[in-house]
Amino acid sequence: MTAFFTEGQSDPTVQPVPASVVQKVDEADTTLQNPRRAVVSLGSNLGNRLENLQGAIDALEDTPGVRIKAVSPVYETEPWGVAPGSQPSYFNAVVVLKTTLPPSSLLERAQAVEEAFHRVRDERWGPRTLDVDIVAYADVVSDDPVLTLPHPRAHERAFVLAPWHDVEPEAQLAGRGPVARLLADITHEGVSPRADQELQLPE
């Protein structure tokens, strides 16, 4: 950022931009040139599941500082942690994005997208119109209880690893190793590709 000043400033209310502000803006501009890669998982088992996932993708793309780079195929998944047949099955997908947002701001945006789709958090493992989880953010490893990175259960969930592997076969989960190896080590039971359902990469 460059502050422009003219001699004999005609508007007395215009004040010079402090050097500290200029420095902060310049630093922000540098950050904007260096986006970080993040992996986000999406899930829905209420309402129009495919439309919910596509809506989340579009909402993330509309977020300043976020660009969707890849969208996975859709998988259908039996719900976790509940009695068989007690809930509808999920549609799941993964998106890879580039972002200049810090992890905390990306989490806030993910939760805002969930709320826009009327996500209800009445019970753990409960049905939901939309679930948006940050799986990984660059190579960050953090045990922050507000946002643990990578996602603490991603390495054992085929409905996360399978679609992620589809779009990034060489991907690594920080602290856990190659996604391909993690996927090979867990069961795929109850997780099925849905070739008849397709999500669109935002234009």
Secondary structure, DSSP 8 states (H G I E B T S, - for coil): ------TT-S-TT-----HHHHHHHHHHHHHHTS-EEEEEEEEE-SSSHHHHHHHHHHHHHTSTTEEEEEE---EEE--SSS-TTSS--EEEEEEEEEE-S-HHHHHHHHHHHHHHTT---SSTT---S-EEEEEEETT--B--SSS-BS-TTGGG-HHHHHHHHHH-TT-EETTTEEHHHHHHTS--TTEEE-TT-------
